[in-house]
Amino acid sequence: QVQLVESGGGSVSSGGSLRLSCEASGYTNCMGWFRQAPGKEREAIAAVDRSRTTFYADSVKGRFTISRHYAKNTVYLQMDKLKPEDTAMFYCAADRSWCWDKIPAPTWFTHWGQGTQVTVSS
């Protein structure tokens, strides 16, 4: 069983930046970031697989960047120009398969991290 460990969450003012990290304990291919605010469904943010193709939700394009260090088996989410509506619990997800042509649905991913809280104040 692959374990995913997220880090990097915290509190920041509107317009600020945070960088999330997610380290996997074993082989992964498609890795993604999701977020969930209280009372809302889990929302796809970004994904990347070993083809280095990246996928983004429209709500974060131009502000968030997903990247990956393959030797460290770690995926990152650089979040810039943060807004109060970005406040949520952020989760890392991974699977052995390719992402193919989009961010897969949450139910598709096999492995999940415990989540890291991001709070953006106005």
Phi and psi in degrees as a GROMACS rama.xvg file:
@    title "Ramachandran Plot"
@    xaxis  label "Phi"
@    yaxis  label "Psi"
@TYPE xy
-78.5709  131.743  VAL-2
-104.064  139.937  GLN-3
-116.582  129.636  LEU-4
-122.308  115.54  VAL-5
-93.2335  154.976  GLU-6
-156.183  165.448  SER-7
106.341  -4.57052  GLY-8
-69.8129  171.414  GLY-9
163.468  -165.139  GLY-10
-110.753  139.225  SER-11
-148.715  156.739  VAL-12
-82.6774  158.128  SER-13
-55.2824  134.145  SER-14
93.4635  -10.6245  GLY-15
-81.1101  -174.431  GLY-16
-132.797  152.012  SER-17
-144.209  153.422  LEU-18
-125.535  118.552  ARG-19
-94.1866  147.613  LEU-20
-126.509  150.074  SER-21
-143.039  114.532  CYS-22
-103.34  130.274  GLU-23
-100.458  142.955  ALA-24
-86.653  -9.60554  SER-25
-147.991  -168.403  GLY-26
-65.6751  134.278  TYR-27
-139.286  156.322  THR-28
-118.309  -84.2342  ASN-29
-72.7065  126.537  CYS-30
-127.742  137.375  MET-31
-137.576  163.607  GLY-32
-117.476  136.856  TRP-33
-128.905  162.763  PHE-34
-140.569  153.661  ARG-35
-142.667  118.89  GLN-36
-92.4038  156.488  ALA-37
-55.3131  129.338  PRO-38
79.731  3.59887  GLY-39
-120.325  162.496  LYS-40
-76.4786  159.271  GLU-41
-67.3246  131.561  ARG-42
-114.656  132.515  GLU-43
-73.7957  137.496  ALA-44
-111.468  -55.1331  ILE-45
-160.912  160.179  ALA-46
-152.87  157.125  ALA-47
-151.265  144.354  VAL-48
-125.371  -171.855  ASP-49
-72.3716  -5.80066  ARG-50
-80.7624  -6.38101  SER-51
71.9035  10.3104  ARG-52
-75.3127  136.209  THR-53
-114.364  152.188  THR-54
-134.231  141.186  PHE-55
-135.475  147.436  TYR-56
-74.8234  147.81  ALA-57
-58.1136  -31.3886  ASP-58
-67.7509  -16.602  SER-59
-121.573  -3.76825  VAL-60
-57.9088  133.557  LYS-61
87.2632  -12.2825  GLY-62
-116.68  -36.5505  ARG-63
-109.135  145.966  PHE-64
-133.444  125.51  THR-65
-97.1062  138.573  ILE-66
-145.05  171.486  SER-67
-148.633  138.875  ARG-68
-109.867  103.821  HIS-69
-69.2644  -35.3055  TYR-70
-67.0814  -33.643  ALA-71
-91.2032  -2.8515  LYS-72
53.3074  43.5137  ASN-73
-127.085  138.701  THR-74
-115.346  144.126  VAL-75
-120.773  154.757  TYR-76
-132.154  105.74  LEU-77
-86.055  121.408  GLN-78
-116.348  115.633  MET-79
-116.416  162.993  ASP-80
51.4941  46.7939  LYS-81
-65.5994  146.053  LEU-82
-120.81  156.762  LYS-83
-55.8901  -32.2613  PRO-84
-72.7744  -5.99768  GLU-85
-81.1068  -8.72385  ASP-86
-59.3056  123.782  THR-87
-176.809  171.439  ALA-88
-87.0073  127.991  MET-89
-103.554  134.122  PHE-90
-122.808  142.898  TYR-91
-98.9249  142.53  CYS-92
-136.952  153.381  ALA-93
-150.886  157.271  ALA-94
-151.912  162.575  ASP-95
-79.4623  -16.4173  ARG-96
-87.5267  169.352  SER-97
-73.6029  154.928  TRP-98
-71.0014  -25.7375  CYS-99
68.7215  -114.966  TRP-100
-117.418  16.2834  ASP-101
-166.917  174.686  LYS-102
-76.015  117.868  ILE-103
-63.7466  157.158  PRO-104
-66.4374  154.766  ALA-105
-54.3319  -36.8113  PRO-106
-67.7246  -16.6165  THR-107
-76.7291  -31.2939  TRP-108
-75.0803  141.603  PHE-109
-87.1531  -36.9788  THR-110
-120.133  142.766  HIS-111
-135.336  146.587  TRP-112
-86.1876  178.112  GLY-113
-83.4107  -14.3119  GLN-114
97.5478  152.262  GLY-115
-139.888  133.808  THR-116
-82.9747  134.736  GLN-117
-121.013  123.957  VAL-118
-124.593  124.521  THR-119
-116.219  119.532  VAL-120
-98.0331  149.248  SER-121
